[in-house]
Amino acid sequence: MLLSNLFKGAPEIEIEQLSIDSRLSMKNAIFFCLDGIKYDGHDYIKEAIDNGAKVIVYSKDQPVKYKAIYIKVNNVNATLTAIANRFYDNPNQGIDKYVICGNYGRCSVASFINYYLNTITSCGYVGILGIKYNGLELNSSFATLNILDNLKLLDTMRKNGVKSCTFEASASALNLQKLDSIRPDCVIYTCTNKNSSEFQTSDYYSCLRRYFYSLENDTKVILNIDDDATDELENSIESYVTYGTSTIADYQIRDIMMSTNGIAFKIVHNDESYPVKAKIQGMFNVYNLTAAIVALHEMGHELTNIINVMFDVPYVDGVMERVDDEYNIIVDCAYDLNSMEEIFKYADFVKHKNKAIGVISINYSDGDKRLERIIELCNQYLDIAILTENESQDSGVNDILERCDKFKQETRFVYISLRSQAIENAIEIMNKEDTLLIVGKGNERFLSMGLGKEFYFGDKHYAKKFIQKRRKEENETI
């Protein structure tokens, strides 16, 4: 594409690519000097030119030292969005885009929407689990891509017949304007966790308000009315619909039932009641599934059909995931205390007269305040708690486990530093009617060390391995 077709009055030279990374080879490229938290693109103009950039788009005054075409703009981010849309022939067109934000639940809601849409068309996914579309799965260093990569991906997806895509977005990613190039058709807010690092280390609601103010008037906005965020965000939005247990919700959740076989509840909308059942578990999945159903319905899909398809919605990898049909063994990535408590509540609720057992992660960096709260939760909800490493044994985890002694009360506690051994012990002592929670890592395949990471086969791997071992031993004794 000619530069003159991108910038009015610019020379007629051929542009082959756009770039924001000065380190990459960029033959005949435009380099955009983005100003980030750690790095300022203006400092890397020479490197970009050395690597082939022919045009520099910048905003900060500076001497012109190196041979290139320089174009000064007021806002490099906004210019990049506009130019990239033109360069890639408006890739937002023709694809329904769902943006899911909130402190937690993003991955589940995105995955549930993705599951439904892939039963009727081709839907992509961008988030913590990587990039997925048309059976292709790619790893990504970031849950949210940058302005340019999002448009490149939309262009690729559109050319490959993808009709919709879900995007996970943290408040910090929105604040960095990473999703400003995406023009969403639907935005969903899930839940707030005021104890999360994201909430505490950023002006959380201000980040969200800036994004919601920027949405076009026809964007569908879905809010969890039971969450504080609705009060904080409602003045930033032209119109929105709500879901939750509140009687004033547009989609009201009623008659919730949970068991080891799944969840069941009703959604009341426009005075009509719709029964919902799914094989996934936990109260937060009631909310997550409802959010996905509401978003899809607001986007024009038939409500009863959505609900019928969602009966078979699969577990999200490493998120409240049941790993065995016979034994109720749940693997979850919960690390923050709020999420951990919600999972413990589930186990306490479904255990009836049986036991709730937990394999609980302890970090060498955990302070006494966090350790005390973890032990309080174990005392309140679990019958047996096995405390184990979230890092390698080299981190001195045994010393941390011993520090927990002063907080113990009623629950039976066991200390096993080797994580795989802790999982094996839990499976050995559980009965078929018990519930076992393995929390802290989810689908992670590593253990943290002081200076890096070491490979770990994963909680699911060991849970399945030791269940098979137990079955084999039981069959041999018959």
VODO-614887 format. One record per residue (C-alpha): x, y, z. Coordinates in Angstrom, 2 decimals, padded with zeros to 5 digits. Example, Ala and Ser with C-alpha at 12.3 -4.5 7.8 and 13.67 -1.06 7.14 Angstrom:
@u=012.30&v=-004.50&w=007.80 $
@u=013.67&v=-001.06&w=007.14 $
END
This chain:
@u=000.00&v=000.00&w=000.00 $
@u=001.24&v=003.50&w=-000.81 $
@u=002.12&v=005.78&w=002.07 $
@u=000.07&v=008.50&w=000.39 $
@u=-003.03&v=006.30&w=000.81 $
@u=-002.39&v=006.18&w=004.55 $
@u=-001.31&v=009.76&w=005.23 $
@u=-002.66&v=012.69&w=003.21 $
@u=000.11&v=014.54&w=001.40 $
@u=002.75&v=011.88&w=002.11 $
@u=005.17&v=010.66&w=-000.62 $
@u=004.09&v=007.80&w=-002.88 $
@u=006.37&v=005.10&w=-001.49 $
@u=005.33&v=001.48&w=-000.99 $
@u=004.63&v=000.35&w=002.59 $
@u=004.82&v=-003.37&w=003.24 $
@u=004.20&v=-003.54&w=006.99 $
@u=003.45&v=-001.67&w=010.20 $
@u=005.54&v=-002.12&w=013.35 $
@u=005.78&v=-001.08&w=017.00 $
@u=008.82&v=-003.26&w=017.82 $
@u=012.13&v=-001.72&w=016.76 $
@u=013.98&v=-005.02&w=017.23 $
@u=012.24&v=-006.76&w=014.34 $
@u=013.17&v=-006.74&w=010.70 $
@u=010.78&v=-004.26&w=009.08 $
@u=011.46&v=-003.84&w=005.40 $
@u=009.67&v=-000.78&w=004.03 $
@u=007.74&v=-000.39&w=007.28 $
@u=006.14&v=002.39&w=009.25 $
@u=007.44&v=002.42&w=012.83 $
@u=005.07&v=003.88&w=015.43 $
@u=006.74&v=005.33&w=018.54 $
@u=004.41&v=004.09&w=021.27 $
@u=005.02&v=005.36&w=024.79 $
@u=004.54&v=002.46&w=027.23 $
@u=005.02&v=001.92&w=030.96 $
@u=008.59&v=000.62&w=030.67 $
@u=009.73&v=001.67&w=027.21 $
@u=009.27&v=004.68&w=024.96 $
@u=009.39&v=003.99&w=021.23 $
@u=010.92&v=007.40&w=020.65 $
@u=014.14&v=006.07&w=022.19 $
@u=014.42&v=003.34&w=019.55 $
@u=014.03&v=005.28&w=016.30 $
@u=017.60&v=004.59&w=015.15 $
@u=017.21&v=000.85&w=015.80 $
@u=013.94&v=000.80&w=013.84 $
@u=015.55&v=002.58&w=010.87 $
@u=018.56&v=000.26&w=011.00 $
@u=016.12&v=-002.66&w=010.78 $
@u=014.40&v=-001.31&w=007.67 $
@u=011.79&v=001.24&w=008.74 $
@u=011.22&v=003.92&w=006.10 $
@u=008.68&v=006.02&w=008.02 $
@u=008.64&v=007.15&w=011.65 $
@u=005.37&v=008.23&w=013.29 $
@u=006.10&v=010.13&w=016.49 $
@u=004.59&v=012.70&w=018.90 $
@u=007.49&v=014.06&w=021.00 $
@u=009.72&v=016.83&w=019.63 $
@u=013.23&v=015.65&w=018.83 $
@u=016.05&v=016.29&w=016.35 $
@u=015.86&v=014.45&w=013.04 $
@u=019.16&v=012.54&w=013.01 $
@u=018.54&v=009.54&w=010.79 $
@u=017.37&v=009.16&w=007.20 $
@u=013.65&v=008.42&w=007.06 $
@u=010.29&v=010.08&w=006.52 $
@u=009.08&v=011.59&w=009.80 $
@u=005.38&v=012.19&w=010.49 $
@u=004.46&v=013.98&w=013.71 $
@u=001.02&v=013.34&w=015.25 $
@u=-000.74&v=014.33&w=018.46 $
@u=-001.52&v=010.78&w=019.58 $
@u=000.51&v=007.84&w=018.29 $
@u=-001.89&v=005.22&w=019.73 $
@u=-004.91&v=006.75&w=018.01 $
@u=-002.98&v=007.20&w=014.76 $
@u=-001.82&v=003.58&w=014.84 $
@u=-005.40&v=002.38&w=015.30 $
@u=-006.67&v=004.47&w=012.38 $
@u=-003.80&v=003.62&w=010.02 $
@u=-003.81&v=-000.10&w=010.88 $
@u=-007.55&v=-000.30&w=010.22 $
@u=-006.96&v=001.24&w=006.80 $
@u=-003.88&v=-000.89&w=006.08 $
@u=-005.74&v=-004.13&w=006.92 $
@u=-008.95&v=-003.02&w=005.16 $
@u=-011.09&v=-002.56&w=008.29 $
@u=-010.72&v=-006.05&w=009.84 $
@u=-013.34&v=-005.20&w=012.49 $
@u=-016.01&v=-005.55&w=009.83 $
@u=-017.60&v=-008.96&w=009.41 $
@u=-016.60&v=-010.39&w=012.81 $
@u=-018.71&v=-010.21&w=016.01 $
@u=-016.37&v=-009.29&w=018.85 $
@u=-017.00&v=-010.06&w=022.53 $
@u=-014.75&v=-008.36&w=025.13 $
@u=-014.86&v=-009.84&w=028.62 $
@u=-013.45&v=-007.85&w=031.54 $
@u=-013.46&v=-008.14&w=035.34 $
@u=-011.04&v=-009.36&w=038.01 $
@u=-011.93&v=-013.00&w=037.52 $
@u=-014.28&v=-015.18&w=035.47 $
@u=-013.01&v=-013.73&w=032.18 $
@u=-011.56&v=-016.98&w=030.88 $
@u=-014.66&v=-019.01&w=031.75 $
@u=-017.15&v=-016.57&w=030.20 $
@u=-015.01&v=-016.24&w=027.06 $
@u=-014.69&v=-020.03&w=026.79 $
@u=-018.43&v=-020.61&w=027.28 $
@u=-019.31&v=-018.09&w=024.56 $
@u=-016.66&v=-019.61&w=022.33 $
@u=-018.05&v=-023.11&w=022.88 $
@u=-021.58&v=-022.13&w=021.89 $
@u=-020.61&v=-020.11&w=018.83 $
@u=-018.37&v=-022.88&w=017.52 $
@u=-021.41&v=-025.17&w=017.39 $
@u=-022.99&v=-022.93&w=014.76 $
@u=-020.12&v=-021.03&w=013.11 $
@u=-016.39&v=-020.40&w=013.49 $
@u=-015.37&v=-018.47&w=016.62 $
@u=-011.90&v=-017.39&w=017.71 $
@u=-010.52&v=-016.86&w=021.19 $
@u=-007.78&v=-014.58&w=022.55 $
@u=-006.91&v=-014.80&w=026.23 $
@u=-005.00&v=-016.49&w=029.00 $
@u=-005.24&v=-019.85&w=027.20 $
@u=-003.58&v=-018.42&w=024.09 $
@u=-005.02&v=-017.82&w=020.61 $
@u=-007.47&v=-020.28&w=019.10 $
@u=-009.46&v=-020.44&w=015.87 $
@u=-010.42&v=-023.09&w=013.31 $
@u=-008.71&v=-025.83&w=015.33 $
@u=-005.45&v=-023.87&w=015.48 $
@u=-003.98&v=-023.20&w=018.93 $
@u=-001.13&v=-020.74&w=019.44 $
@u=000.70&v=-019.78&w=022.61 $
@u=000.86&v=-016.11&w=023.51 $
@u=003.08&v=-014.28&w=025.98 $
@u=000.19&v=-011.99&w=026.90 $
@u=-003.50&v=-012.63&w=027.60 $
@u=-004.29&v=-009.37&w=025.76 $
@u=-002.54&v=-008.54&w=022.50 $
@u=-001.41&v=-005.03&w=021.56 $
@u=-003.23&v=-002.63&w=019.24 $
@u=-001.42&v=-003.77&w=016.10 $
@u=-001.42&v=-007.51&w=016.79 $
@u=-005.17&v=-007.48&w=017.47 $
@u=-005.87&v=-006.02&w=014.05 $
@u=-003.41&v=-008.36&w=012.34 $
@u=-005.15&v=-011.29&w=014.02 $
@u=-008.62&v=-010.07&w=013.07 $
@u=-007.45&v=-009.73&w=009.47 $
@u=-006.08&v=-013.29&w=009.51 $
@u=-009.20&v=-014.68&w=011.15 $
@u=-011.51&v=-012.94&w=008.70 $
@u=-009.54&v=-014.31&w=005.74 $
@u=-009.93&v=-017.79&w=007.27 $
@u=-013.71&v=-017.57&w=007.62 $
@u=-013.93&v=-016.78&w=011.34 $
@u=-017.24&v=-015.04&w=012.12 $
@u=-016.78&v=-014.08&w=015.78 $
@u=-014.09&v=-013.82&w=018.46 $
@u=-013.87&v=-013.47&w=022.24 $
@u=-011.22&v=-011.29&w=023.89 $
@u=-010.22&v=-011.34&w=027.56 $
@u=-009.23&v=-007.94&w=028.92 $
@u=-007.81&v=-006.93&w=032.30 $
@u=-008.27&v=-003.36&w=033.54 $
@u=-004.55&v=-002.73&w=033.10 $
@u=-004.70&v=-003.90&w=029.48 $
@u=-007.62&v=-001.56&w=028.86 $
@u=-005.71&v=001.28&w=030.52 $
@u=-002.77&v=000.62&w=028.17 $
@u=-005.29&v=000.94&w=025.32 $
@u=-004.39&v=-002.49&w=023.99 $
@u=-007.96&v=-003.10&w=022.87 $
@u=-008.63&v=000.34&w=021.44 $
@u=-008.28&v=-001.04&w=017.91 $
@u=-011.06&v=-003.56&w=018.59 $
@u=-014.57&v=-002.19&w=018.14 $
@u=-016.55&v=-004.59&w=020.31 $
@u=-020.11&v=-005.60&w=019.56 $
@u=-020.58&v=-006.85&w=023.14 $
@u=-018.74&v=-006.08&w=026.40 $
@u=-019.29&v=-008.19&w=029.53 $
@u=-018.19&v=-007.32&w=033.06 $
@u=-017.94&v=-010.38&w=035.33 $
@u=-016.85&v=-009.88&w=038.96 $
@u=-014.63&v=-007.69&w=041.13 $
@u=-012.09&v=-009.02&w=043.58 $
@u=-010.92&v=-006.10&w=045.72 $
@u=-008.16&v=-008.25&w=047.22 $
@u=-006.57&v=-008.93&w=043.83 $
@u=-003.26&v=-007.32&w=042.96 $
@u=-004.81&v=-005.78&w=039.86 $
@u=-007.46&v=-003.99&w=041.91 $
@u=-005.01&v=-002.80&w=044.53 $
@u=-002.16&v=-001.68&w=042.27 $
@u=-004.14&v=000.38&w=039.75 $
@u=-006.89&v=002.96&w=039.70 $
@u=-009.14&v=000.08&w=038.76 $
@u=-012.48&v=001.70&w=038.12 $
@u=-010.90&v=004.70&w=036.35 $
@u=-009.25&v=002.31&w=033.89 $
@u=-012.60&v=000.70&w=033.21 $
@u=-014.50&v=003.98&w=032.94 $
@u=-012.12&v=005.28&w=030.28 $
@u=-012.80&v=002.19&w=028.23 $
@u=-016.58&v=002.21&w=028.72 $
@u=-016.74&v=005.92&w=027.80 $
@u=-015.01&v=005.05&w=024.50 $
@u=-017.58&v=002.42&w=023.45 $
@u=-019.91&v=003.15&w=020.59 $
@u=-023.59&v=003.62&w=021.48 $
@u=-024.72&v=000.41&w=019.78 $
@u=-022.30&v=-001.79&w=021.77 $
@u=-024.14&v=-004.31&w=023.94 $
@u=-022.95&v=-003.96&w=027.55 $
@u=-023.64&v=-006.72&w=030.10 $
@u=-023.09&v=-006.02&w=033.83 $
@u=-023.26&v=-008.21&w=036.94 $
@u=-025.77&v=-006.30&w=039.08 $
@u=-024.68&v=-008.18&w=042.23 $
@u=-021.19&v=-006.70&w=041.89 $
@u=-020.02&v=-003.28&w=043.10 $
@u=-018.69&v=-002.48&w=039.64 $
@u=-022.19&v=-001.85&w=038.30 $
@u=-022.61&v=001.17&w=040.60 $
@u=-019.14&v=002.40&w=039.65 $
@u=-019.58&v=002.01&w=035.88 $
@u=-023.22&v=002.69&w=035.09 $
@u=-022.72&v=006.43&w=034.55 $
@u=-020.03&v=005.66&w=031.96 $
@u=-022.42&v=003.72&w=029.72 $
@u=-025.22&v=004.87&w=027.45 $
@u=-027.27&v=001.71&w=028.01 $
@u=-026.72&v=-001.74&w=029.47 $
@u=-028.46&v=-004.91&w=030.69 $
@u=-027.85&v=-006.69&w=033.98 $
@u=-027.76&v=-010.23&w=035.32 $
@u=-027.61&v=-011.56&w=038.87 $
@u=-029.68&v=-012.74&w=041.82 $
@u=-031.10&v=-009.25&w=042.49 $
@u=-034.83&v=-008.93&w=041.83 $
@u=-034.18&v=-005.90&w=039.60 $
@u=-031.79&v=-007.71&w=037.26 $
@u=-032.85&v=-007.87&w=033.62 $
@u=-031.85&v=-011.54&w=033.70 $
@u=-032.53&v=-012.81&w=037.22 $
@u=-030.85&v=-015.94&w=038.58 $
@u=-033.18&v=-018.03&w=040.78 $
@u=-033.49&v=-021.44&w=042.46 $
@u=-029.80&v=-022.32&w=042.39 $
@u=-028.89&v=-025.97&w=043.02 $
@u=-025.39&v=-027.41&w=043.12 $
@u=-024.18&v=-031.00&w=043.31 $
@u=-021.22&v=-033.08&w=042.30 $
@u=-023.03&v=-033.68&w=038.99 $
@u=-023.22&v=-030.01&w=038.06 $
@u=-025.33&v=-026.89&w=038.50 $
@u=-029.00&v=-026.12&w=037.95 $
@u=-030.86&v=-022.81&w=038.19 $
@u=-033.43&v=-020.65&w=036.46 $
@u=-033.03&v=-017.46&w=034.47 $
@u=-036.07&v=-015.18&w=034.63 $
@u=-036.26&v=-012.69&w=031.76 $
@u=-039.27&v=-010.61&w=030.70 $
@u=-041.42&v=-012.58&w=033.17 $
@u=-040.50&v=-015.88&w=031.50 $
@u=-038.59&v=-018.57&w=033.42 $
@u=-035.92&v=-020.63&w=031.69 $
@u=-034.42&v=-023.70&w=033.44 $
@u=-030.64&v=-024.05&w=033.03 $
@u=-028.53&v=-027.15&w=033.68 $
@u=-024.85&v=-027.75&w=033.05 $
@u=-022.22&v=-030.29&w=034.05 $
@u=-019.79&v=-027.65&w=035.31 $
@u=-019.65&v=-026.88&w=039.02 $
@u=-019.50&v=-024.04&w=041.55 $
@u=-021.47&v=-020.88&w=042.34 $
@u=-019.16&v=-018.66&w=040.33 $
@u=-019.89&v=-020.83&w=037.29 $
@u=-023.58&v=-020.05&w=037.79 $
@u=-022.62&v=-016.40&w=037.30 $
@u=-020.15&v=-017.10&w=034.50 $
@u=-022.57&v=-019.26&w=032.55 $
@u=-025.36&v=-016.72&w=032.99 $
@u=-023.09&v=-013.94&w=031.72 $
@u=-022.32&v=-015.96&w=028.59 $
@u=-026.00&v=-016.83&w=028.01 $
@u=-027.07&v=-013.20&w=028.42 $
@u=-024.38&v=-011.90&w=026.07 $
@u=-025.30&v=-014.40&w=023.36 $
@u=-029.01&v=-013.66&w=023.72 $
@u=-028.43&v=-009.90&w=023.53 $
@u=-026.42&v=-010.53&w=020.36 $
@u=-029.47&v=-012.12&w=018.76 $
@u=-029.20&v=-015.83&w=019.54 $
@u=-032.31&v=-017.67&w=020.70 $
@u=-032.36&v=-018.09&w=024.48 $
@u=-033.71&v=-021.63&w=024.70 $
@u=-031.26&v=-022.87&w=022.09 $
@u=-028.31&v=-021.30&w=023.95 $
@u=-029.40&v=-022.98&w=027.20 $
@u=-029.82&v=-026.38&w=025.52 $
@u=-026.33&v=-026.24&w=024.00 $
@u=-024.76&v=-025.10&w=027.27 $
@u=-025.83&v=-028.30&w=029.04 $
@u=-022.71&v=-029.94&w=027.60 $
@u=-020.36&v=-026.96&w=027.94 $
@u=-016.96&v=-028.38&w=028.94 $
@u=-014.82&v=-027.41&w=031.89 $
@u=-012.33&v=-024.65&w=031.26 $
@u=-008.83&v=-026.10&w=031.48 $
@u=-007.66&v=-025.78&w=035.08 $
@u=-010.69&v=-023.77&w=036.24 $
@u=-013.00&v=-025.69&w=038.57 $
@u=-012.28&v=-028.70&w=036.39 $
@u=-013.49&v=-032.14&w=037.41 $
@u=-010.88&v=-034.66&w=036.32 $
@u=-012.67&v=-037.97&w=036.98 $
@u=-016.22&v=-039.21&w=036.40 $
@u=-016.31&v=-041.48&w=039.45 $
@u=-014.43&v=-039.45&w=042.05 $
@u=-015.29&v=-035.79&w=042.61 $
@u=-011.78&v=-034.39&w=042.19 $
@u=-011.62&v=-030.71&w=041.28 $
@u=-008.52&v=-028.94&w=039.96 $
@u=-008.53&v=-025.15&w=040.08 $
@u=-006.01&v=-022.35&w=039.62 $
@u=-007.39&v=-020.36&w=042.61 $
@u=-004.63&v=-018.51&w=044.38 $
@u=-006.26&v=-015.32&w=045.65 $
@u=-008.15&v=-015.74&w=048.90 $
@u=-011.59&v=-014.78&w=047.56 $
@u=-011.51&v=-017.40&w=044.83 $
@u=-010.16&v=-019.97&w=047.24 $
@u=-013.01&v=-019.33&w=049.66 $
@u=-015.64&v=-019.71&w=046.91 $
@u=-014.22&v=-023.12&w=045.99 $
@u=-014.10&v=-024.19&w=049.64 $
@u=-017.76&v=-023.14&w=050.02 $
@u=-018.66&v=-025.37&w=047.09 $
@u=-016.90&v=-028.37&w=048.65 $
@u=-018.58&v=-027.74&w=051.99 $
@u=-021.97&v=-027.42&w=050.27 $
@u=-021.81&v=-030.66&w=048.25 $
@u=-020.07&v=-032.90&w=050.79 $
@u=-023.27&v=-033.69&w=052.78 $
@u=-022.15&v=-036.20&w=055.43 $
@u=-018.89&v=-036.93&w=053.66 $
@u=-015.53&v=-035.17&w=053.76 $
@u=-014.14&v=-032.14&w=051.99 $
@u=-010.41&v=-032.57&w=051.42 $
@u=-008.06&v=-029.93&w=050.08 $
@u=-004.55&v=-029.91&w=048.63 $
@u=-003.60&v=-026.31&w=049.29 $
@u=-000.68&v=-024.34&w=047.83 $
@u=001.67&v=-022.45&w=050.16 $
@u=004.32&v=-020.09&w=048.78 $
@u=007.65&v=-019.31&w=050.40 $
@u=006.74&v=-015.64&w=049.91 $
@u=003.46&v=-015.92&w=051.87 $
@u=003.38&v=-013.69&w=054.91 $
@u=001.79&v=-014.60&w=058.22 $
@u=-001.38&v=-012.64&w=057.42 $
@u=-002.04&v=-014.67&w=054.27 $
@u=-001.08&v=-017.95&w=055.93 $
@u=-003.43&v=-017.21&w=058.82 $
@u=-006.32&v=-016.54&w=056.44 $
@u=-005.66&v=-019.73&w=054.45 $
@u=-005.70&v=-021.75&w=057.65 $
@u=-008.90&v=-019.99&w=058.76 $
@u=-010.58&v=-021.02&w=055.52 $
@u=-009.36&v=-024.59&w=055.91 $
@u=-010.65&v=-024.66&w=059.49 $
@u=-014.03&v=-023.33&w=058.37 $
@u=-014.74&v=-025.42&w=055.27 $
@u=-012.46&v=-028.47&w=055.05 $
@u=-012.25&v=-031.69&w=057.01 $
@u=-008.70&v=-032.48&w=055.90 $
@u=-006.17&v=-029.99&w=054.53 $
@u=-002.90&v=-031.09&w=052.94 $
@u=-000.56&v=-028.12&w=052.68 $
@u=002.04&v=-028.36&w=049.97 $
@u=004.41&v=-026.43&w=047.73 $
@u=003.49&v=-024.03&w=045.00 $
@u=007.21&v=-023.75&w=044.35 $
@u=010.04&v=-026.23&w=044.24 $
@u=011.43&v=-027.77&w=047.42 $
@u=014.48&v=-025.59&w=047.00 $
@u=012.42&v=-022.63&w=048.15 $
@u=012.36&v=-023.74&w=051.79 $
@u=008.68&v=-024.66&w=051.68 $
@u=009.05&v=-026.92&w=054.72 $
@u=009.85&v=-023.92&w=056.87 $
@u=006.73&v=-022.15&w=055.61 $
@u=004.54&v=-025.16&w=056.29 $
@u=005.77&v=-025.34&w=059.85 $
@u=004.83&v=-021.68&w=060.35 $
@u=001.21&v=-022.67&w=059.78 $
@u=001.13&v=-024.70&w=063.00 $
@u=000.23&v=-021.71&w=065.15 $
@u=-002.96&v=-021.10&w=063.17 $
@u=-004.38&v=-024.65&w=063.21 $
@u=-007.69&v=-025.40&w=064.95 $
@u=-010.28&v=-028.06&w=064.16 $
@u=-009.32&v=-029.23&w=060.68 $
@u=-006.93&v=-032.15&w=060.36 $
@u=-003.77&v=-030.80&w=058.75 $
@u=-001.07&v=-032.72&w=056.91 $
@u=002.21&v=-031.22&w=055.63 $
@u=003.67&v=-032.79&w=052.47 $
@u=006.19&v=-030.58&w=050.70 $
@u=006.38&v=-032.53&w=047.39 $
@u=003.24&v=-031.55&w=045.47 $
@u=002.78&v=-034.77&w=043.51 $
@u=003.11&v=-036.75&w=046.73 $
@u=000.49&v=-034.54&w=048.39 $
@u=-001.95&v=-035.29&w=045.56 $
@u=-001.22&v=-039.01&w=045.81 $
@u=-001.83&v=-038.98&w=049.57 $
@u=-005.13&v=-037.13&w=049.16 $
@u=-006.40&v=-039.66&w=046.62 $
@u=-005.35&v=-042.55&w=048.84 $
@u=-007.37&v=-041.28&w=051.82 $
@u=-010.52&v=-040.04&w=050.05 $
@u=-013.71&v=-042.06&w=049.74 $
@u=-015.80&v=-042.10&w=046.56 $
@u=-018.38&v=-039.84&w=048.21 $
@u=-015.79&v=-037.25&w=049.30 $
@u=-014.84&v=-034.09&w=047.44 $
@u=-011.16&v=-033.36&w=046.79 $
@u=-009.98&v=-029.88&w=045.85 $
@u=-006.52&v=-029.41&w=044.37 $
@u=-006.03&v=-025.65&w=044.25 $
@u=-003.35&v=-023.15&w=043.37 $
@u=-001.99&v=-024.20&w=039.97 $
@u=-004.81&v=-025.22&w=037.62 $
@u=-003.23&v=-026.05&w=034.25 $
@u=000.23&v=-024.66&w=035.08 $
@u=003.10&v=-026.90&w=034.02 $
@u=005.81&v=-025.46&w=036.22 $
@u=006.90&v=-024.92&w=039.81 $
@u=008.41&v=-021.56&w=040.67 $
@u=011.90&v=-021.36&w=042.06 $
@u=013.84&v=-018.48&w=043.53 $
@u=015.52&v=-017.66&w=040.20 $
@u=013.25&v=-019.31&w=037.67 $
@u=010.92&v=-022.22&w=036.98 $
@u=011.18&v=-025.98&w=036.82 $
@u=008.97&v=-028.32&w=034.77 $
@u=005.95&v=-029.88&w=036.48 $
@u=003.63&v=-032.40&w=034.82 $
@u=000.55&v=-030.67&w=036.24 $
@u=-002.09&v=-031.31&w=038.89 $
@u=-004.44&v=-033.01&w=036.41 $
@u=-001.70&v=-035.36&w=035.27 $
@u=-000.95&v=-036.53&w=038.80 $
@u=-004.62&v=-036.72&w=039.84 $
@u=-005.43&v=-038.98&w=036.88 $
@u=-002.27&v=-041.02&w=037.39 $
@u=-002.98&v=-041.75&w=041.06 $
@u=-006.69&v=-042.44&w=040.48 $
@u=-005.69&v=-045.06&w=037.91 $
@u=-003.18&v=-046.48&w=040.38 $
@u=-005.87&v=-046.68&w=043.06 $
@u=-008.34&v=-048.42&w=040.73 $
@u=-005.71&v=-050.93&w=039.71 $
@u=-004.92&v=-051.72&w=043.34 $
@u=-008.62&v=-052.04&w=044.17 $
@u=-009.19&v=-054.43&w=041.27 $
@u=-006.23&v=-056.55&w=042.34 $
@u=-007.71&v=-057.03&w=045.82 $
@u=-011.09&v=-058.23&w=044.54 $
END
